[in-house]
Amino acid sequence: MITLAQYFGPHATCADRTPQTDVNATVLLGRVNALIAEMQAAGIVFLRNSATGTQISGQTYGGFRPQACTQGAADSAHKQGQAVDLYDPYNEIDKWLLLNPDALVCHDLYIEHPDATNGWSHWGTRAPKSGKRMFYP
């Protein structure tokens, strides 16, 4: 399970962390952790990323991203506390989600299409413009 402290990581005291980003991240992690629990019960193993020491992908910006971060889109859901990248080096998380897309509906989450996220899985609470649960960034 991912904690709020893990999500904000090195940006915990960043001025861009606001009461609203905390609310957004709390909602996000509630949904994410519920889906992780469901997937673990189905046999999916969530590995720890040695760079973050958590299930969050990347070196620094797989969870919350400060506004000045140039990684990702300018209006990235990560900057609003509405998205997280999960460490998925063997793409097992994404493979399971491709086979079980109703889980995204059940947990009210959206993911970037697995074709665009080799080695990680992007989960978020903000619907893309297409409204699709699996979308291309």
C-alpha positions in Angstrom: 0.0 0.0 0.0 1.1 3.5 -0.7 1.1 6.1 2.0 0.6 9.9 1.7 4.2 10.4 2.9 5.5 8.0 0.2 3.3 9.7 -2.5 4.7 13.2 -1.7 8.2 11.8 -1.1 10.9 14.4 -1.5 8.3 17.1 -2.2 6.5 16.8 1.1 7.4 20.3 2.1 7.2 21.8 -1.3 5.1 25.1 -1.5 3.0 23.4 -4.3 1.7 20.9 -1.8 -1.6 22.5 -0.8 -4.6 21.4 1.3 -6.3 20.6 -2.1 -3.4 18.5 -3.3 -3.6 16.6 0.0 -7.3 16.0 -0.5 -6.8 14.9 -4.1 -3.9 12.6 -3.1 -6.0 11.1 -0.3 -8.8 10.3 -2.7 -6.3 8.9 -5.3 -4.5 6.7 -2.8 -7.8 5.3 -1.3 -8.8 4.1 -4.8 -5.3 3.0 -5.7 -4.7 1.0 -2.5 -8.1 -0.7 -2.9 -7.3 -1.8 -6.4 -3.8 -2.9 -5.3 -5.5 -5.0 -2.6 -7.8 -6.6 -5.2 -5.0 -7.3 -7.6 -2.8 -8.8 -4.8 -5.7 -11.1 -3.9 -5.7 -12.2 -7.5 -2.0 -13.0 -7.3 -0.4 -9.9 -8.8 2.8 -8.9 -7.0 3.7 -5.3 -6.6 7.4 -4.8 -6.6 9.3 -2.1 -4.7 11.3 0.3 -6.8 14.9 0.5 -5.4 15.1 4.2 -6.4 12.1 5.2 -4.4 11.9 2.4 -1.8 8.2 2.1 -2.6 5.8 0.8 -5.2 6.1 4.2 -6.9 8.0 4.3 -10.2 10.7 6.6 -11.4 13.6 8.3 -9.6 11.7 11.3 -8.1 8.6 12.2 -10.0 6.4 9.0 -10.0 4.1 10.4 -7.3 3.5 14.1 -6.7 5.3 16.6 -9.0 5.9 20.2 -8.2 4.7 22.8 -10.7 8.2 23.5 -11.9 8.8 19.9 -12.8 9.4 19.6 -16.5 8.7 15.8 -16.6 5.3 15.0 -18.2 2.6 17.4 -19.4 2.4 21.0 -18.2 -1.1 20.2 -16.7 -0.1 16.8 -15.4 -2.5 15.2 -12.9 0.6 14.4 -10.8 0.9 18.1 -10.1 -2.6 18.2 -8.7 -2.2 15.0 -6.6 -4.4 13.1 -9.0 -2.0 10.5 -10.5 0.7 8.1 -9.5 3.0 5.9 -11.6 3.4 2.4 -10.2 6.6 0.4 -10.6 5.8 -2.3 -13.2 9.1 -3.6 -14.6 7.6 -6.7 -16.1 4.3 -5.1 -17.2 2.3 -7.5 -15.0 0.1 -4.8 -13.5 -0.8 -3.5 -17.0 -1.4 -7.0 -18.3 -3.9 -7.7 -15.5 -5.7 -4.4 -16.1 -6.0 -5.2 -19.8 -7.7 -8.4 -18.9 -9.8 -6.9 -16.2 -10.8 -3.4 -17.3 -14.0 -3.4 -15.2 -11.7 -3.1 -12.2 -10.9 0.5 -13.3 -14.6 1.3 -13.4 -15.2 -0.3 -10.0 -12.4 1.8 -8.4 -13.1 4.9 -10.6 -9.5 5.1 -11.9 -8.0 5.8 -15.3 -4.7 4.5 -16.7 -2.5 5.5 -19.5 -2.6 2.7 -22.1 0.0 0.0 -21.4 1.5 0.5 -24.9 2.6 3.9 -23.6 3.9 2.9 -20.2 6.5 0.2 -20.6 8.0 -0.5 -17.1 5.4 1.5 -15.1 1.6 1.8 -14.9 0.1 5.3 -14.7 -3.1 5.4 -12.5 -5.2 8.5 -11.9 -8.5 9.9 -10.8 -8.8 12.6 -13.4 -10.7 11.5 -16.5 -9.0 12.3 -19.8 -10.7 14.3 -22.5 -11.7 11.1 -24.2 -13.4 9.8 -21.1 -11.8 6.4 -21.7 -10.5 4.4 -18.7 -7.4 3.4 -20.8 -6.1 6.4 -22.7 -3.1 7.4 -24.7 -1.2 10.4 -23.3 
